[in-house]
């Protein structure tokens, strides 16, 4: 018996996109606990409230053409999150920034909007992070950093819904240091780390590095660390030299974090997120590859205390997964 073909959608095709915008936004306050799906739903509602002429996909269930690159993990704040939106009518980037920022909930703030027709989007190769460690003395943190940087490898196990993935955290760290000046401004009894981490597959996250600290130096904060992404962008050609010299202030990362928020609508987005200002003219947009589909299935569940978890809500099977399991059984 011939398999019946599914019906095709009728009606006119959706209007084509005529403008592509890249948006840098911040995730602050309580919104750092929101998952990626929650943020995506909030952005879609805000786009409708702002009455932006967003382009949609074709088919029975059209979706707005909004994509995200290099999202910070749940629980981490960020000053440099990226999304790309396609519009069916041209709108001034400044107007999009104002309307969308007013429609988003508190904690999601639009910083800059740039038109990809007039300026290239940054290549996201590395991120600069600030990690506050409550209950850790700066001297103990500095000793742990020294041991970590002196190690050739620092492998940890990450517990995911698809099993266990072992990754080398040392391979992803470009620079790592204790921020003495920031520590002086914080309440006593905490240490602050500044680090530049490459975007690898699978991604090395600050919580993975803290797990490596616990395994190598028995360093553990008294309460969960406060993680904030300060910037992300291309990794400069001098990164290898900086890594060879050990810990110290990263010139490229410092330039990225020190850029002012308000800039020209076309080029401000690009300059504000470069980890190396010399690479501005050579940037090409490249979304990081997701590591979820490369994780092994059926691995043995390790001790949760020695693993970094991914609280992404993927451990709950959806209807399609349940239907597949029933057919296989």
Residue frames as qw, qx, qy, qz and C-alpha x, y, z in Angstrom:
[[0.000, 0.887, 0.461, 0.000, 0.00, 0.00, 0.00],
 [0.413, 0.503, -0.021, 0.759, 1.42, 3.30, -1.07],
 [0.336, -0.434, -0.458, 0.699, 2.17, 5.70, 1.69],
 [0.114, 0.879, 0.429, 0.177, -0.12, 8.70, 1.60],
 [0.413, 0.283, -0.097, 0.860, 1.69, 11.98, 1.13],
 [0.157, -0.562, -0.506, 0.635, 0.97, 14.65, 3.73],
 [0.267, 0.864, 0.401, 0.145, -1.13, 17.58, 2.50],
 [0.463, 0.149, 0.003, 0.873, 0.71, 20.66, 1.39],
 [0.037, -0.595, -0.393, 0.701, -0.15, 24.04, 2.82],
 [0.313, 0.661, 0.518, 0.443, -2.30, 26.22, 0.62],
 [0.133, -0.956, -0.180, 0.190, -2.33, 29.97, 0.33],
 [0.416, 0.849, -0.217, 0.242, 0.29, 32.52, -0.59],
 [0.761, 0.021, -0.354, 0.544, 3.89, 32.14, 0.47],
 [0.395, -0.802, -0.209, 0.397, 5.08, 34.39, 3.32],
 [0.297, 0.945, -0.114, 0.074, 6.72, 37.67, 2.26],
 [0.811, 0.192, -0.261, 0.488, 10.50, 37.41, 1.87],
 [0.513, -0.712, -0.114, 0.466, 12.88, 39.02, 4.33],
 [0.445, 0.806, 0.045, 0.388, 14.39, 42.30, 3.15],
 [0.022, -0.786, 0.406, -0.466, 16.40, 43.21, 6.25],
 [0.835, -0.209, -0.456, 0.225, 18.52, 41.26, 8.72],
 [0.185, -0.825, 0.267, -0.463, 19.42, 42.76, 12.07],
 [0.669, -0.030, -0.630, 0.394, 21.86, 41.51, 14.69],
 [0.428, -0.772, -0.029, -0.468, 20.91, 42.46, 18.25],
 [0.442, 0.147, -0.699, 0.543, 23.07, 42.44, 21.34],
 [0.555, -0.635, -0.156, -0.514, 21.10, 42.19, 24.56],
 [0.040, 0.396, -0.744, 0.537, 21.80, 41.67, 28.24],
 [0.706, -0.378, -0.571, -0.180, 20.42, 39.06, 30.62],
 [0.092, 0.408, -0.500, 0.759, 20.42, 40.57, 34.10],
 [0.490, -0.274, 0.386, -0.732, 18.98, 40.07, 37.57],
 [0.675, -0.008, 0.659, -0.331, 16.49, 37.26, 38.01],
 [0.771, 0.535, -0.102, -0.329, 16.37, 36.67, 34.25],
 [0.159, 0.580, -0.798, -0.044, 19.68, 34.84, 34.52],
 [0.420, -0.062, 0.867, -0.261, 17.68, 31.90, 35.89],
 [0.726, 0.465, 0.137, -0.488, 15.46, 31.81, 32.77],
 [0.701, -0.007, 0.642, 0.311, 16.12, 29.01, 30.32],
 [0.114, -0.167, 0.540, 0.817, 16.80, 29.57, 26.64],
 [0.031, -0.467, -0.809, -0.355, 13.24, 28.50, 25.77],
 [0.156, -0.773, -0.492, 0.369, 11.79, 30.99, 28.25],
 [0.163, -0.552, 0.174, 0.799, 13.88, 33.78, 26.76],
 [0.089, 0.076, 0.726, 0.678, 12.89, 32.80, 23.22],
 [0.070, -0.655, -0.745, -0.106, 9.19, 32.94, 24.15],
 [0.188, -0.763, -0.253, 0.564, 9.67, 36.33, 25.83],
 [0.167, -0.334, 0.418, 0.828, 11.42, 37.69, 22.73],
 [0.038, 0.324, 0.792, 0.516, 8.65, 36.47, 20.41],
 [0.124, -0.778, -0.599, 0.148, 6.00, 38.12, 22.58],
 [0.225, -0.669, -0.001, 0.708, 8.04, 41.32, 22.68],
 [0.174, -0.052, 0.608, 0.773, 8.38, 41.33, 18.89],
 [0.039, -0.585, -0.748, -0.310, 4.60, 41.14, 18.56],
 [0.227, -0.808, -0.396, 0.373, 4.06, 43.89, 21.14],
 [0.249, -0.533, 0.229, 0.776, 6.62, 46.11, 19.42],
 [0.635, 0.680, 0.275, -0.243, 4.77, 45.50, 16.11],
 [0.143, -0.583, 0.633, 0.489, 7.99, 44.70, 14.26],
 [0.791, 0.422, -0.150, -0.416, 7.44, 43.31, 10.71],
 [0.412, -0.445, 0.791, 0.075, 9.23, 40.05, 11.45],
 [0.551, 0.301, -0.639, -0.444, 9.56, 37.46, 8.67],
 [0.772, -0.167, 0.498, -0.358, 8.05, 33.99, 9.17],
 [0.170, -0.217, 0.917, 0.289, 8.85, 30.54, 7.87],
 [0.589, 0.060, -0.444, -0.673, 6.53, 28.71, 5.48],
 [0.285, -0.047, -0.954, 0.082, 4.38, 25.67, 6.28],
 [0.453, -0.597, -0.612, -0.255, 1.42, 24.84, 8.50],
 [0.558, -0.746, -0.243, 0.272, 3.09, 26.29, 11.62],
 [0.430, 0.718, -0.104, 0.537, 4.94, 29.47, 10.65],
 [0.648, -0.575, -0.207, 0.454, 7.58, 30.62, 13.11],
 [0.073, 0.987, -0.114, -0.082, 9.26, 34.01, 13.34],
 [0.805, 0.385, -0.197, 0.406, 12.73, 34.03, 11.84],
 [0.281, -0.858, 0.338, -0.266, 14.72, 34.72, 15.00],
 [0.888, 0.096, -0.372, 0.251, 17.96, 32.87, 15.72],
 [0.490, -0.841, 0.219, -0.067, 20.28, 32.90, 18.72],
 [0.717, 0.463, -0.423, 0.304, 24.05, 32.41, 18.91],
 [0.469, 0.234, -0.597, 0.607, 26.18, 31.33, 21.84],
 [0.512, -0.685, -0.172, -0.489, 23.57, 31.66, 24.58],
 [0.047, -0.477, 0.694, -0.537, 24.81, 31.82, 28.17],
 [0.389, -0.185, -0.902, 0.044, 23.85, 28.80, 30.32],
 [0.499, -0.695, -0.364, -0.368, 20.92, 28.96, 32.72],
 [0.689, -0.627, -0.205, 0.300, 21.97, 30.63, 35.96],
 [0.533, -0.156, 0.122, 0.823, 24.56, 32.90, 34.34],
 [0.180, 0.876, 0.191, -0.405, 24.03, 36.59, 33.68],
 [0.621, 0.185, 0.417, 0.637, 25.35, 38.16, 30.51],
 [0.056, 0.753, 0.022, -0.656, 26.10, 41.55, 29.04],
 [0.188, 0.501, -0.602, -0.592, 26.70, 40.17, 25.56],
 [0.559, 0.245, 0.790, -0.062, 23.98, 37.89, 24.16],
 [0.112, 0.289, -0.513, -0.801, 23.25, 37.81, 20.43],
 [0.539, 0.425, 0.716, -0.124, 20.21, 37.17, 18.31],
 [0.043, -0.121, 0.534, 0.835, 19.47, 37.73, 14.63],
 [0.406, 0.541, 0.604, -0.422, 16.05, 38.79, 13.38],
 [0.205, 0.141, 0.639, 0.728, 14.75, 39.02, 9.80],
 [0.261, 0.540, 0.369, -0.710, 12.18, 41.66, 8.80],
 [0.465, 0.497, 0.661, 0.316, 9.91, 41.93, 5.77],
 [0.161, 0.923, 0.177, 0.300, 10.14, 45.74, 5.81],
 [0.529, 0.283, -0.312, 0.737, 13.10, 47.97, 6.55],
 [0.451, -0.860, -0.228, -0.071, 13.13, 49.60, 9.99],
 [0.164, 0.786, -0.421, 0.422, 15.78, 51.89, 11.45],
 [0.644, -0.015, -0.682, 0.346, 17.98, 49.96, 13.90],
 [0.023, 0.153, -0.462, 0.873, 17.58, 52.72, 16.48],
 [0.621, -0.170, -0.058, -0.763, 13.79, 52.39, 16.31],
 [0.816, -0.068, -0.565, -0.101, 14.01, 48.59, 16.66],
 [0.420, 0.096, -0.654, 0.622, 16.21, 49.00, 19.72],
 [0.225, -0.152, 0.320, -0.908, 13.81, 51.41, 21.39],
 [0.729, -0.107, -0.193, -0.647, 10.62, 49.51, 20.60],
 [0.796, -0.005, -0.605, 0.018, 11.95, 46.07, 21.41],
 [0.304, 0.147, -0.641, 0.690, 13.64, 47.17, 24.64],
 [0.392, -0.169, 0.237, -0.873, 10.37, 48.72, 25.85],
 [0.820, -0.057, -0.271, -0.500, 8.45, 45.50, 25.12],
 [0.642, 0.140, -0.723, 0.215, 10.87, 43.06, 26.77],
 [0.681, -0.670, -0.294, -0.031, 10.44, 42.10, 30.44],
 [0.236, -0.892, 0.358, -0.144, 12.69, 43.55, 33.12],
 [0.701, -0.421, 0.554, 0.153, 16.10, 41.91, 33.04],
 [0.658, 0.294, 0.519, 0.459, 16.24, 41.54, 29.25],
 [0.017, 0.861, 0.002, -0.508, 17.70, 44.78, 27.90],
 [0.728, 0.570, 0.204, 0.321, 18.52, 45.56, 24.28],
 [0.477, -0.601, 0.128, 0.628, 21.95, 47.20, 24.13],
 [0.057, 0.533, -0.433, -0.725, 22.63, 47.67, 20.43],
 [0.743, 0.460, 0.478, -0.091, 21.14, 46.84, 17.04],
 [0.094, -0.535, 0.538, 0.645, 23.07, 46.72, 13.75],
 [0.778, 0.512, 0.054, -0.358, 21.98, 46.17, 10.15],
 [0.746, -0.197, 0.551, 0.318, 23.92, 43.30, 8.57],
 [0.621, 0.687, 0.288, 0.244, 23.62, 44.97, 5.17],
 [0.144, 0.943, -0.158, 0.253, 25.96, 47.75, 6.31],
 [0.140, -0.688, 0.666, -0.251, 28.34, 46.00, 8.66],
 [0.632, 0.096, -0.768, -0.040, 29.52, 42.41, 9.16],
 [0.760, -0.582, -0.031, -0.289, 28.47, 40.54, 12.26],
 [0.161, -0.693, 0.685, -0.156, 31.16, 39.48, 14.73],
 [0.740, 0.124, -0.659, -0.045, 32.55, 35.98, 14.72],
 [0.651, -0.615, 0.235, -0.377, 31.89, 34.48, 18.14],
 [0.723, 0.322, -0.583, 0.185, 35.02, 32.54, 19.04],
 [0.459, -0.049, -0.652, 0.601, 35.55, 33.30, 22.74],
 [0.382, -0.802, -0.316, -0.333, 33.88, 34.83, 25.79],
 [0.207, 0.351, -0.536, 0.739, 35.14, 36.83, 28.73],
 [0.615, -0.544, -0.551, -0.153, 33.63, 35.80, 32.07],
 [0.101, -0.508, 0.490, -0.701, 33.53, 37.24, 35.57],
 [0.718, -0.290, -0.629, -0.059, 33.04, 34.65, 38.33],
 [0.280, -0.615, 0.392, -0.625, 32.45, 35.66, 41.96],
 [0.649, -0.059, -0.747, 0.131, 33.38, 32.94, 44.47],
 [0.495, -0.705, 0.087, -0.499, 31.68, 33.54, 47.86],
 [0.831, -0.515, 0.196, -0.075, 33.60, 32.37, 50.90],
 [0.883, 0.181, 0.033, 0.431, 36.90, 31.97, 49.01],
 [0.352, -0.786, 0.133, 0.490, 39.96, 33.99, 49.98],
 [0.507, 0.820, -0.208, -0.167, 41.76, 35.68, 47.07],
 [0.118, -0.638, 0.759, 0.052, 45.02, 33.96, 48.08],
 [0.607, 0.020, 0.790, -0.085, 43.39, 30.51, 47.89],
 [0.677, 0.665, 0.257, -0.182, 41.85, 31.38, 44.52],
 [0.259, 0.839, -0.453, -0.156, 45.23, 32.56, 43.20],
 [0.337, -0.409, 0.848, 0.022, 46.86, 29.30, 44.30],
 [0.682, 0.307, 0.652, -0.123, 44.15, 27.26, 42.56],
 [0.541, 0.814, -0.026, -0.208, 44.55, 29.33, 39.40],
 [0.015, 0.734, -0.665, -0.138, 48.29, 28.73, 39.40],
 [0.488, -0.133, 0.863, -0.015, 47.83, 24.96, 39.76],
 [0.672, 0.552, 0.451, -0.200, 45.17, 24.93, 37.02],
 [0.429, 0.853, -0.223, -0.197, 47.31, 26.88, 34.54],
 [0.131, -0.611, 0.777, 0.084, 50.31, 24.67, 35.26],
 [0.678, 0.078, 0.721, -0.120, 48.29, 21.54, 34.44],
 [0.025, -0.166, 0.730, 0.662, 48.50, 20.15, 30.95],
 [0.375, -0.331, -0.706, -0.501, 44.95, 18.75, 31.15],
 [0.230, 0.014, 0.610, -0.758, 42.03, 19.28, 33.51],
 [0.343, -0.175, -0.773, -0.505, 39.30, 16.85, 32.52],
 [0.373, 0.053, 0.579, -0.723, 35.82, 16.82, 34.07],
 [0.052, 0.320, 0.919, 0.225, 32.62, 14.88, 33.43],
 [0.332, 0.038, 0.019, -0.942, 29.51, 16.77, 32.37],
 [0.244, 0.292, 0.905, -0.189, 26.20, 15.11, 33.17],
 [0.321, 0.156, -0.293, -0.887, 23.63, 15.64, 30.40],
 [0.771, 0.148, 0.288, -0.549, 20.30, 14.16, 29.38],
 [0.826, 0.442, -0.306, -0.173, 22.11, 12.08, 26.74],
 [0.923, -0.072, -0.229, 0.299, 24.72, 10.65, 29.07],
 [0.533, -0.733, 0.120, 0.405, 28.17, 11.72, 30.21],
 [0.611, 0.728, -0.049, 0.308, 30.64, 13.80, 28.25],
 [0.681, -0.496, 0.028, 0.538, 34.28, 14.15, 29.31],
 [0.407, 0.851, 0.060, 0.327, 35.91, 17.41, 28.34],
 [0.655, -0.083, -0.179, 0.730, 39.25, 19.07, 28.93],
 [0.096, -0.949, -0.277, 0.114, 38.64, 22.43, 30.58],
 [0.456, -0.589, 0.250, 0.618, 42.28, 23.47, 30.33],
 [0.439, 0.193, 0.593, 0.647, 42.14, 23.38, 26.53],
 [0.093, 0.788, 0.516, 0.322, 39.42, 26.03, 26.47],
 [0.342, -0.874, -0.141, 0.315, 40.99, 28.57, 28.82],
 [0.545, 0.666, -0.026, 0.508, 42.97, 31.34, 27.13],
 [0.150, 0.440, -0.434, 0.772, 43.57, 33.59, 30.15],
 [0.645, -0.589, -0.480, -0.083, 42.63, 33.18, 33.81],
 [0.304, 0.286, -0.431, 0.800, 43.44, 35.43, 36.78],
 [0.295, -0.638, -0.612, 0.362, 42.19, 36.68, 40.12],
 [0.113, 0.731, 0.198, 0.643, 40.82, 40.21, 39.72],
 [0.441, -0.230, -0.503, 0.707, 42.40, 41.98, 42.70],
 [0.059, -0.076, 0.013, -0.995, 40.88, 45.39, 41.96],
 [0.554, -0.322, -0.451, -0.621, 37.32, 44.04, 41.64],
 [0.630, -0.303, -0.678, 0.228, 37.79, 42.00, 44.83],
 [0.241, -0.073, -0.384, 0.889, 38.56, 45.19, 46.75],
 [0.330, -0.137, -0.131, -0.925, 35.18, 46.63, 45.71],
 [0.672, -0.271, -0.606, -0.328, 33.21, 43.52, 46.75],
 [0.676, -0.638, 0.162, -0.330, 32.27, 42.51, 50.30],
 [0.077, -0.580, 0.803, -0.114, 35.00, 40.71, 52.20],
 [0.609, -0.080, 0.760, -0.213, 35.16, 36.95, 52.04],
 [0.793, 0.503, 0.334, -0.075, 34.99, 36.40, 48.30],
 [0.367, -0.369, 0.548, 0.655, 37.31, 36.13, 45.32],
 [0.595, 0.689, 0.122, -0.396, 36.65, 37.20, 41.73],
 [0.597, -0.091, 0.635, 0.482, 38.00, 35.40, 38.68],
 [0.456, 0.710, -0.127, -0.521, 38.32, 36.89, 35.20],
 [0.565, -0.115, 0.763, 0.292, 38.75, 34.44, 32.35],
 [0.500, 0.504, -0.337, -0.619, 38.67, 34.28, 28.56],
 [0.609, -0.015, 0.791, -0.052, 37.37, 30.93, 27.30],
 [0.133, 0.192, -0.705, -0.669, 37.32, 29.63, 23.75],
 [0.768, 0.171, 0.159, -0.597, 34.07, 28.43, 22.20],
 [0.015, 0.293, -0.939, -0.182, 34.79, 24.73, 21.76],
 [0.806, -0.033, -0.233, -0.544, 32.59, 21.73, 21.02],
 [0.303, -0.770, -0.556, -0.080, 31.45, 20.72, 23.56],
 [0.018, 0.828, -0.085, 0.553, 31.52, 24.15, 25.17],
 [0.531, -0.112, -0.567, 0.620, 33.73, 24.73, 28.22],
 [0.281, -0.803, -0.277, -0.447, 31.71, 26.71, 30.75],
 [0.055, -0.639, 0.483, -0.596, 32.77, 28.48, 33.94],
 [0.800, -0.375, 0.261, -0.389, 31.02, 25.86, 36.06],
 [0.957, 0.189, -0.171, 0.135, 33.17, 23.19, 34.39],
 [0.405, 0.574, -0.433, 0.565, 36.30, 25.11, 35.36],
 [0.439, -0.561, 0.391, -0.583, 35.06, 25.34, 38.96],
 [0.980, -0.127, 0.043, -0.149, 34.58, 21.56, 38.99],
 [0.776, 0.390, -0.308, 0.388, 38.18, 21.21, 37.82],
 [0.026, -0.649, 0.429, -0.627, 39.26, 23.54, 40.66],
 [0.762, -0.418, 0.254, -0.424, 37.47, 21.31, 43.15],
 [0.994, 0.072, -0.056, 0.062, 39.17, 18.19, 41.79],
 [0.651, 0.477, -0.290, 0.515, 42.67, 19.68, 41.52],
 [0.186, 0.385, -0.423, 0.799, 42.86, 22.06, 44.49],
 [0.297, -0.477, -0.783, 0.268, 39.82, 21.19, 46.63],
 [0.018, 0.109, 0.110, -0.988, 38.63, 24.77, 46.13],
 [0.116, -0.534, -0.788, -0.284, 34.89, 25.20, 46.53],
 [0.134, -0.372, 0.077, -0.915, 32.84, 28.35, 47.28],
 [0.135, 0.108, 0.779, -0.603, 30.55, 28.42, 50.29],
 [0.524, 0.548, 0.463, -0.459, 27.55, 29.18, 48.03],
 [0.697, 0.485, 0.445, 0.283, 26.94, 28.95, 44.27],
 [0.379, -0.215, 0.227, 0.871, 29.24, 31.14, 42.21],
 [0.333, 0.804, 0.266, -0.416, 27.83, 34.24, 40.51],
 [0.541, 0.018, 0.571, 0.617, 28.75, 34.02, 36.82],
 [0.320, 0.834, 0.164, -0.419, 28.49, 36.90, 34.35],
 [0.674, 0.285, 0.388, 0.560, 29.54, 37.01, 30.71],
 [0.137, -0.703, -0.019, 0.698, 31.12, 40.39, 30.00],
 [0.375, 0.659, -0.343, -0.554, 31.79, 40.08, 26.26],
 [0.759, 0.058, 0.621, 0.187, 32.10, 37.64, 23.39],
 [0.446, 0.823, -0.162, -0.313, 33.59, 37.97, 19.95],
 [0.828, 0.458, -0.291, 0.140, 36.53, 36.91, 17.77],
 [0.779, -0.531, 0.128, 0.308, 39.68, 35.59, 19.40],
 [0.179, 0.915, -0.314, -0.179, 42.73, 37.68, 18.47],
 [0.821, 0.424, -0.352, 0.149, 45.81, 36.27, 16.79],
 [0.146, 0.579, -0.611, 0.520, 47.85, 37.07, 19.91],
 [0.810, -0.422, 0.042, -0.405, 45.83, 34.65, 22.07],
 [0.937, 0.039, -0.276, 0.212, 48.48, 31.94, 21.85],
 [0.401, 0.436, -0.391, 0.705, 51.17, 34.34, 23.07],
 [0.416, -0.538, 0.222, -0.699, 48.97, 35.47, 25.94],
 [0.938, -0.257, -0.105, -0.206, 48.30, 31.87, 26.92],
 [0.807, 0.216, -0.364, 0.412, 52.00, 31.04, 26.90],
 [0.151, 0.493, -0.380, 0.768, 52.78, 33.89, 29.29],
 [0.274, -0.284, -0.820, 0.414, 50.32, 32.54, 31.87],
 [0.102, -0.801, -0.578, 0.114, 47.78, 34.58, 33.83],
 [0.241, -0.260, 0.025, 0.935, 47.57, 38.29, 33.36],
 [0.378, 0.616, 0.285, -0.630, 45.26, 40.95, 31.96],
 [0.549, 0.328, 0.656, 0.401, 44.18, 40.09, 28.44],
 [0.037, -0.295, 0.169, 0.940, 44.64, 43.10, 26.18],
 [0.201, -0.185, -0.701, -0.659, 42.02, 41.84, 23.73],
 [0.329, -0.549, -0.768, 0.020, 39.48, 40.93, 26.39],
 [0.224, -0.513, -0.336, 0.757, 40.07, 44.18, 28.29],
 [0.050, 0.108, -0.347, -0.930, 39.41, 46.14, 25.12],
 [0.283, -0.363, -0.773, -0.436, 36.14, 44.29, 24.65],
 [0.354, -0.591, -0.670, 0.275, 34.90, 44.88, 28.18],
 [0.230, -0.450, -0.171, 0.846, 35.87, 48.55, 28.19],
 [0.059, 0.280, 0.539, 0.792, 33.85, 49.50, 25.12],
 [0.290, 0.119, 0.341, -0.886, 30.99, 51.93, 25.91],
 [0.401, 0.375, 0.820, -0.163, 27.44, 50.72, 25.54],
 [0.421, 0.803, 0.266, -0.327, 26.13, 53.53, 23.36],
 [0.352, -0.284, 0.578, 0.679, 27.58, 53.50, 19.84],
 [0.387, 0.306, -0.389, -0.778, 26.61, 54.09, 16.28],
 [0.823, 0.098, 0.334, -0.449, 23.74, 51.80, 15.31],
 [0.821, 0.487, -0.271, -0.127, 25.68, 50.27, 12.42],
 [0.600, 0.454, -0.575, 0.320, 29.19, 49.71, 13.80],
 [0.345, -0.586, 0.484, -0.552, 28.74, 49.95, 17.55],
 [0.944, -0.152, 0.133, -0.261, 27.49, 46.39, 17.84],
 [0.874, 0.346, -0.257, 0.226, 30.59, 45.07, 16.12],
 [0.292, 0.603, -0.471, 0.574, 33.19, 47.08, 18.01],
 [0.520, -0.556, 0.329, -0.559, 31.62, 46.56, 21.42],
 [0.939, -0.180, 0.228, -0.186, 32.02, 42.79, 21.27],
 [0.722, 0.543, -0.395, 0.167, 35.40, 42.31, 19.62],
 [0.818, -0.522, 0.065, 0.232, 37.98, 40.51, 21.73],
 [0.556, -0.214, 0.302, 0.744, 40.58, 41.93, 19.35],
 [0.269, 0.802, 0.154, -0.510, 39.91, 45.32, 17.82],
 [0.041, -0.522, 0.625, 0.579, 42.37, 44.57, 15.03],
 [0.204, 0.123, 0.936, 0.260, 40.09, 41.90, 13.58],
 [0.377, 0.517, 0.388, -0.663, 37.11, 44.18, 12.94],
 [0.441, 0.555, -0.343, -0.616, 37.63, 44.26, 9.19],
 [0.286, 0.276, -0.891, -0.218, 38.09, 40.50, 8.90],
 [0.405, 0.029, 0.755, -0.516, 35.01, 39.28, 10.79],
 [0.453, -0.044, -0.670, -0.586, 32.49, 36.86, 9.35],
 [0.674, -0.275, 0.265, -0.633, 29.37, 35.65, 11.12],
 [0.523, 0.135, -0.841, -0.027, 29.63, 32.11, 12.43],
 [0.710, -0.470, 0.091, -0.517, 27.17, 30.64, 14.92],
 [0.178, -0.437, 0.861, -0.188, 28.75, 28.16, 17.33],
 [0.588, -0.007, -0.742, -0.322, 27.90, 24.53, 16.65],
 [0.715, -0.455, 0.182, -0.498, 25.66, 22.96, 19.26],
 [0.087, 0.404, -0.899, 0.148, 27.25, 20.14, 21.24],
 [0.686, -0.071, 0.459, -0.561, 23.99, 18.48, 22.24],
 [0.901, 0.318, -0.073, -0.287, 23.80, 16.18, 19.21],
 [0.546, 0.539, -0.620, 0.160, 27.40, 15.02, 19.66],
 [0.392, -0.472, 0.642, -0.460, 26.95, 13.64, 23.15],
 [0.284, 0.087, -0.948, -0.112, 27.01, 9.84, 23.61],
 [0.724, -0.300, -0.099, -0.613, 23.89, 7.96, 24.66],
 [0.931, -0.182, -0.306, -0.083, 23.64, 5.26, 27.28],
 [0.390, 0.449, -0.584, 0.553, 26.69, 6.27, 29.31],
 [0.544, -0.410, -0.667, 0.301, 26.79, 5.37, 32.97],
 [0.216, -0.890, -0.131, -0.379, 25.47, 8.06, 35.31],
 [0.522, 0.217, -0.520, 0.640, 28.37, 9.34, 37.47],
 [0.345, -0.545, -0.533, 0.548, 28.35, 10.92, 40.88],
 [0.143, 0.883, 0.340, 0.290, 26.54, 14.26, 40.51],
 [0.412, -0.863, 0.033, 0.290, 28.91, 15.98, 42.93],
 [0.513, -0.389, 0.469, 0.605, 31.80, 15.51, 40.52],
 [0.372, 0.389, 0.642, 0.545, 30.00, 16.60, 37.38],
 [0.122, 0.249, 0.001, -0.961, 28.81, 19.79, 35.85],
 [0.360, 0.489, 0.786, -0.110, 25.12, 19.62, 35.05],
 [0.004, -0.100, -0.425, -0.900, 23.25, 21.19, 32.17],
 [0.203, 0.447, 0.701, -0.517, 19.89, 22.41, 33.61],
 [0.136, 0.153, -0.438, -0.875, 18.31, 22.86, 30.22],
 [0.650, 0.192, 0.350, -0.646, 15.12, 20.86, 30.72],
 [0.547, 0.389, -0.608, -0.425, 16.08, 18.30, 28.07],
 [0.031, -0.162, 0.967, -0.193, 15.85, 15.33, 30.44],
 [0.530, 0.317, 0.580, -0.532, 12.09, 15.25, 30.00],
 [0.265, 0.088, 0.795, 0.538, 11.20, 13.36, 26.79],
 [0.392, 0.261, -0.042, -0.881, 8.76, 14.98, 24.43],
 [0.804, 0.257, 0.330, -0.422, 5.88, 13.33, 22.59],
 [0.677, 0.594, -0.397, -0.177, 8.01, 12.53, 19.54],
 [0.091, 0.488, -0.843, 0.210, 10.63, 10.74, 21.68],
 [0.557, -0.048, 0.698, -0.447, 7.94, 8.68, 23.46],
 [0.818, 0.429, 0.064, -0.378, 6.35, 7.70, 20.14],
 [0.496, 0.604, -0.623, -0.039, 9.76, 6.59, 18.80],
 [0.171, -0.346, 0.863, -0.325, 10.41, 4.46, 21.87],
 [0.725, 0.148, 0.487, -0.464, 7.00, 2.77, 21.50],
 [0.779, 0.528, -0.207, -0.265, 7.64, 1.89, 17.85],
 [0.286, 0.567, -0.765, 0.112, 11.08, 0.48, 18.67],
 [0.343, -0.196, 0.821, -0.412, 9.73, -1.64, 21.53]]
